[in-house]
Amino acid sequence: MTISRFLVILQTNIMEKPTMHIGVFVGDAIENILSGKKKIEGRFSIARLAPYAKVKKGDIILLKPSGGKIFGQVEADNVLYFENLDGEKLGKLRREYGEDLAMPDEFWQSKAKARYATIIFLKNPRRYLSTLSCAKRDRRGWMIRA
């Protein structure tokens, strides 16, 4: 790689604007994020669904409860992707990140057949002073806003 190519790549990575995402959450996940108890968000799926390979460091995730309005945000501090998961690999992810994911046993049982995982390290949670409406009407748990 030439130095000029390296500088183009570096400039692209530095100058790249953050992407805005809408994450849909259930239960007390949003409160746990805003309080700092939940330091990692994990999304597990059988297929390659967003946010897999779509979210990156510096992106902003809007916090929306299922059926509700957006009332906060958090920044992605770092992101890890895993594929070809099996029971052993899921167990390893649970041991490594389970405490900071702050998810109950039922969550892990429901994800036993997941093949892909996105682990998002969170920082700078912020609660909004007023809620924001969202036109989202489908059942997707994650949307990307360019």
Secondary structure, 3 states (H helix, E strand, C coil): CCHHHHHHHHHHHHHCCCCEEEEEECCCHHHHHHHCCCCEEEEEECCCCCCCCCCCCCCEEEEEECCCCEEEEEEEEEEEEECCCCHHHHHHHHHHHHHHHCCCHHHHHHCCCCCEEEEEEEEEEEEEEEEECCCCCCCCCEEEEC
